[in-house]
């Protein structure tokens, strides 16, 4: 199990938060209850099973719905 903090470009509205949250939760291997999108800091915090998903998979899901990823940090959980 891994934990990631993904820094995004600025989130501008609450619907942005919902889109990013739904995209993140759609990735197989993501612990859906762990997904937290922080509006004020434009960060996503998420736990995922690294045998089923990678941080790159999560980043791709986020960019697919129109948001730019600045950087990601991953650590063991």
Secondary structure, 3 states (H helix, E strand, C coil): CEEEEEEECCCCCHHHHHHHHHHHHCCCCECHHHCEEECCCCEEEEEECCCCCCHHHHHHHHHHCCCCEEEEEEEEC
